[in-house]
Amino acid sequence: MELEGAVVLVTGGAKGLGLAIATHLQGQGAQLIVADLDAESLGALPESIEGHVLDVTCPDDARAMVKEVAERHGRIDILVNNAGVIHSEPMVNILNPAEMMHDYDRFRNSITANLDSVFIMTAATVEQMVLRRTKGVIVNISSISASGNEGQTAYSAAKAGVNAMTVTWSKELGRFGIRCNAVAPGFIGTGSTHKALSDTIIEHIQSKTPLRRLGHAVEVAKAVTALIDNDFMNGAVLNVNGGLTI
Ligand SMILES: NC(=O)c1ccc[n+]([C@@H]2O[C@H](COP(=O)([O-])OP(=O)(O)OC[C@H]3O[C@@H](n4cnc5c(N)ncnc54)[C@H](O)[C@@H]3O)[C@@H](O)[C@H]2O)c1
């Protein structure tokens, strides 16, 4: 799909990878709409990017926002499901006998933030694409953790679910002219990575990565652009991980 003039909605685009994706797509001529929980970071976006405060885990709010955006712009061509929350918690933590097992509420919260959110936003957007008979592209931001990362039961399960939904939708939505693909980043040098992981762990990850470094946010953004650009890509999960496998 041609990016010039395309109406693109990026979730979680107020900072981190989402902001890099939004900025990169805008640089290719797209009209950018960003939906994010973080009102303060939304306020710091350039005026050329339309910001909306939205919790993408809330179906009614998501449906209303997407409908309003589609009505005002005439359509939504592309949805990038980027909003997510990295959550690390081992199944058993013997160093914390009082709370040794993985907490179930935190498990559910991670699944809601990383999996339900993708379902909710895709349902709201595809509804508008189908009703308006516009062809479209969905790009889900998955993770290397989808293959099962030690210490990340919930997050890994959620991202594996994102991959499965990506393939399912590529099969179901192709008949409407809607393609669905995913990008699965490895470890990217974003604020969230540095917040979630100690320097020692980051050094270890780098030493295990064939390219011996973390990825750059723009490298994920370029993969998103490639999936949008190539009209025969459908149901792909594109790894952007420097050759690291876990
Ligand atoms: N950073 C990495 O190395 C890395 C690696 C693999 C996958 N990912 C994935 O990339 C995506 C972006 O990660 P990031 O590192 O930029 O994280 P981040 O925390 O820097 O940014 C995430 C953004 O999503 C928003 N968000 C979170 N929950 C939301 C909700 N319920 N509703 C609306 N907005 C919400 C946050 O406010 C934030 O602006 C996530 O899906 C993450 O799982 C990141």
PDBQT file of the ligand as one rigid body, heavy atoms in Angstrom, charges set to zero:
ROOT
HETATM    1  N1  LIG A 301      11.418  -2.176  23.442  1.00  0.00    +0.000 N 
HETATM    2  C1  LIG A 301      11.664  -3.407  23.042  1.00  0.00    +0.000 C 
HETATM    3  O1  LIG A 301      12.812  -3.879  23.062  1.00  0.00    +0.000 OA
HETATM    4  C2  LIG A 301      10.553  -4.279  22.543  1.00  0.00    +0.000 A 
HETATM    5  C3  LIG A 301      10.883  -5.548  22.080  1.00  0.00    +0.000 A 
HETATM    6  C4  LIG A 301       9.880  -6.366  21.586  1.00  0.00    +0.000 A 
HETATM    7  C5  LIG A 301       8.581  -5.909  21.531  1.00  0.00    +0.000 A 
HETATM    8  N2  LIG A 301       8.274  -4.685  21.993  1.00  0.00    +0.000 N 
HETATM    9  C6  LIG A 301       6.877  -4.256  21.905  1.00  0.00    +0.000 C 
HETATM   10  O2  LIG A 301       6.825  -2.992  21.275  1.00  0.00    +0.000 OA
HETATM   11  C7  LIG A 301       5.704  -2.253  21.757  1.00  0.00    +0.000 C 
HETATM   12  C8  LIG A 301       6.171  -0.892  22.251  1.00  0.00    +0.000 C 
HETATM   13  O3  LIG A 301       7.082  -1.083  23.296  1.00  0.00    +0.000 OA
HETATM   14  P1  LIG A 301       8.032   0.088  23.850  1.00  0.00    +0.000 P 
HETATM   15  O4  LIG A 301       9.303  -0.578  24.211  1.00  0.00    +0.000 OA
HETATM   16  O5  LIG A 301       8.046   1.232  22.909  1.00  0.00    +0.000 OA
HETATM   17  O6  LIG A 301       7.234   0.431  25.184  1.00  0.00    +0.000 OA
HETATM   18  P2  LIG A 301       6.930   1.867  25.865  1.00  0.00    +0.000 P 
HETATM   19  O7  LIG A 301       6.473   1.550  27.240  1.00  0.00    +0.000 OA
HETATM   20  O8  LIG A 301       8.084   2.782  25.689  1.00  0.00    +0.000 OA
HETATM   21  O9  LIG A 301       5.739   2.427  25.009  1.00  0.00    +0.000 OA
HETATM   22  C9  LIG A 301       4.469   1.822  25.026  1.00  0.00    +0.000 C 
HETATM   23  C10 LIG A 301       3.426   2.878  24.794  1.00  0.00    +0.000 C 
HETATM   24  O10 LIG A 301       2.157   2.215  24.828  1.00  0.00    +0.000 OA
HETATM   25  C11 LIG A 301       1.293   2.979  25.662  1.00  0.00    +0.000 C 
HETATM   26  N3  LIG A 301       0.300   2.088  26.260  1.00  0.00    +0.000 N 
HETATM   27  C12 LIG A 301       0.509   1.063  27.123  1.00  0.00    +0.000 A 
HETATM   28  N4  LIG A 301      -0.653   0.513  27.480  1.00  0.00    +0.000 NA
HETATM   29  C13 LIG A 301      -1.626   1.220  26.851  1.00  0.00    +0.000 A 
HETATM   30  C14 LIG A 301      -3.033   1.155  26.833  1.00  0.00    +0.000 A 
HETATM   31  N5  LIG A 301      -3.716   0.248  27.557  1.00  0.00    +0.000 N 
HETATM   32  N6  LIG A 301      -3.725   2.030  26.056  1.00  0.00    +0.000 NA
HETATM   33  C15 LIG A 301      -3.065   2.947  25.328  1.00  0.00    +0.000 A 
HETATM   34  N7  LIG A 301      -1.732   3.064  25.315  1.00  0.00    +0.000 NA
HETATM   35  C16 LIG A 301      -1.025   2.216  26.065  1.00  0.00    +0.000 A 
HETATM   36  C17 LIG A 301       2.182   3.618  26.723  1.00  0.00    +0.000 C 
HETATM   37  O11 LIG A 301       1.579   4.758  27.308  1.00  0.00    +0.000 OA
HETATM   38  C18 LIG A 301       3.408   3.953  25.876  1.00  0.00    +0.000 C 
HETATM   39  O12 LIG A 301       3.325   5.242  25.312  1.00  0.00    +0.000 OA
HETATM   40  C19 LIG A 301       5.053  -3.119  22.826  1.00  0.00    +0.000 C 
HETATM   41  O13 LIG A 301       3.986  -3.858  22.257  1.00  0.00    +0.000 OA
HETATM   42  C20 LIG A 301       6.177  -4.061  23.237  1.00  0.00    +0.000 C 
HETATM   43  O14 LIG A 301       5.683  -5.275  23.744  1.00  0.00    +0.000 OA
HETATM   44  C21 LIG A 301       9.233  -3.852  22.506  1.00  0.00    +0.000 A 
ENDROOT
TORSDOF 0
